[in-house]
Amino acid sequence: MAERKSFLLRVDGQLLDHLKQWADDDLRSLNGQIEFLLRRALRDSGRAKETTNPPTPDVSNPEHKE
């Protein structure tokens, strides 16, 4: 597994509340949700190829299958 690094992130309180709710809805931790969203944004923008550690499946997607 790749080395995990931590860093401080300051965000607007309302944004954080929305992210927490989204994480709860997707059965993820807040950290996991933020990492999932960042990976997806990088992939969708063409700035990063798929990593060796695939992101957590998007359970909010009705087409998602285990």
C-alpha positions as protocol buffer text, in pm:
chain_id: "A"
residue {
  index: 1
  type: MET
  ca { x: 0 y: 0 z: 0 }
}
residue {
  index: 2
  type: ALA
  ca { x: 121 y: 352 z: -76 }
}
residue {
  index: 3
  type: GLU
  ca { x: 250 y: 566 z: 208 }
}
residue {
  index: 4
  type: ARG
  ca { x: -27 y: 767 z: 370 }
}
residue {
  index: 5
  type: LYS
  ca { x: 46 y: 1133 z: 444 }
}
residue {
  index: 6
  type: SER
  ca { x: -159 y: 1373 z: 648 }
}
residue {
  index: 7
  type: PHE
  ca { x: -211 y: 1746 z: 607 }
}
residue {
  index: 8
  type: LEU
  ca { x: -428 y: 2018 z: 750 }
}
residue {
  index: 9
  type: LEU
  ca { x: -727 y: 2123 z: 541 }
}
residue {
  index: 10
  type: ARG
  ca { x: -932 y: 2430 z: 627 }
}
residue {
  index: 11
  type: VAL
  ca { x: -1280 y: 2444 z: 474 }
}
residue {
  index: 12
  type: ASP
  ca { x: -1598 y: 2641 z: 523 }
}
residue {
  index: 13
  type: GLY
  ca { x: -1816 y: 2495 z: 801 }
}
residue {
  index: 14
  type: GLN
  ca { x: -2119 y: 2452 z: 577 }
}
residue {
  index: 15
  type: LEU
  ca { x: -1910 y: 2271 z: 316 }
}
residue {
  index: 16
  type: LEU
  ca { x: -1778 y: 2039 z: 585 }
}
residue {
  index: 17
  type: ASP
  ca { x: -2132 y: 1966 z: 708 }
}
residue {
  index: 18
  type: HIS
  ca { x: -2240 y: 1877 z: 354 }
}
residue {
  index: 19
  type: LEU
  ca { x: -1935 y: 1653 z: 305 }
}
residue {
  index: 20
  type: LYS
  ca { x: -2003 y: 1475 z: 636 }
}
residue {
  index: 21
  type: GLN
  ca { x: -2362 y: 1408 z: 534 }
}
residue {
  index: 22
  type: TRP
  ca { x: -2254 y: 1282 z: 191 }
}
residue {
  index: 23
  type: ALA
  ca { x: -1996 y: 1055 z: 355 }
}
residue {
  index: 24
  type: ASP
  ca { x: -2262 y: 917 z: 590 }
}
residue {
  index: 25
  type: ASP
  ca { x: -2498 y: 859 z: 297 }
}
residue {
  index: 26
  type: ASP
  ca { x: -2223 y: 668 z: 111 }
}
residue {
  index: 27
  type: LEU
  ca { x: -2120 y: 473 z: 424 }
}
residue {
  index: 28
  type: ARG
  ca { x: -1770 y: 624 z: 419 }
}
residue {
  index: 29
  type: SER
  ca { x: -1560 y: 813 z: 670 }
}
residue {
  index: 30
  type: LEU
  ca { x: -1522 y: 1183 z: 603 }
}
residue {
  index: 31
  type: ASN
  ca { x: -1157 y: 1126 z: 514 }
}
residue {
  index: 32
  type: GLY
  ca { x: -1251 y: 840 z: 281 }
}
residue {
  index: 33
  type: GLN
  ca { x: -1515 y: 1053 z: 111 }
}
residue {
  index: 34
  type: ILE
  ca { x: -1276 y: 1342 z: 52 }
}
residue {
  index: 35
  type: GLU
  ca { x: -1011 y: 1104 z: -85 }
}
residue {
  index: 36
  type: PHE
  ca { x: -1272 y: 939 z: -310 }
}
residue {
  index: 37
  type: LEU
  ca { x: -1383 y: 1276 z: -448 }
}
residue {
  index: 38
  type: LEU
  ca { x: -1027 y: 1393 z: -507 }
}
residue {
  index: 39
  type: ARG
  ca { x: -937 y: 1069 z: -690 }
}
residue {
  index: 40
  type: ARG
  ca { x: -1249 y: 1093 z: -904 }
}
residue {
  index: 41
  type: ALA
  ca { x: -1182 y: 1460 z: -987 }
}
residue {
  index: 42
  type: LEU
  ca { x: -823 y: 1380 z: -1087 }
}
residue {
  index: 43
  type: ARG
  ca { x: -934 y: 1087 z: -1302 }
}
residue {
  index: 44
  type: ASP
  ca { x: -1218 y: 1279 z: -1467 }
}
residue {
  index: 45
  type: SER
  ca { x: -992 y: 1574 z: -1547 }
}
residue {
  index: 46
  type: GLY
  ca { x: -732 y: 1344 z: -1706 }
}
residue {
  index: 47
  type: ARG
  ca { x: -470 y: 1456 z: -1453 }
}
residue {
  index: 48
  type: ALA
  ca { x: -417 y: 1110 z: -1301 }
}
residue {
  index: 49
  type: LYS
  ca { x: -445 y: 757 z: -1430 }
}
residue {
  index: 50
  type: GLU
  ca { x: -616 y: 492 z: -1223 }
}
residue {
  index: 51
  type: THR
  ca { x: -404 y: 415 z: -920 }
}
residue {
  index: 52
  type: THR
  ca { x: -297 y: 77 z: -791 }
}
residue {
  index: 53
  type: ASN
  ca { x: -533 y: 138 z: -497 }
}
residue {
  index: 54
  type: PRO
  ca { x: -875 y: 172 z: -661 }
}
residue {
  index: 55
  type: PRO
  ca { x: -1110 y: 420 z: -497 }
}
residue {
  index: 56
  type: THR
  ca { x: -1392 y: 299 z: -276 }
}
residue {
  index: 57
  type: PRO
  ca { x: -1694 y: 197 z: -489 }
}
residue {
  index: 58
  type: ASP
  ca { x: -1958 y: 468 z: -526 }
}
residue {
  index: 59
  type: VAL
  ca { x: -2249 y: 311 z: -338 }
}
residue {
  index: 60
  type: SER
  ca { x: -2464 y: 616 z: -412 }
}
residue {
  index: 61
  type: ASN
  ca { x: -2467 y: 510 z: -777 }
}
residue {
  index: 62
  type: PRO
  ca { x: -2780 y: 297 z: -841 }
}
residue {
  index: 63
  type: GLU
  ca { x: -2590 y: 101 z: -1108 }
}
residue {
  index: 64
  type: HIS
  ca { x: -2320 y: 2 z: -853 }
}
residue {
  index: 65
  type: LYS
  ca { x: -2291 y: -374 z: -811 }
}
residue {
  index: 66
  type: GLU
  ca { x: -2073 y: -558 z: -559 }
}
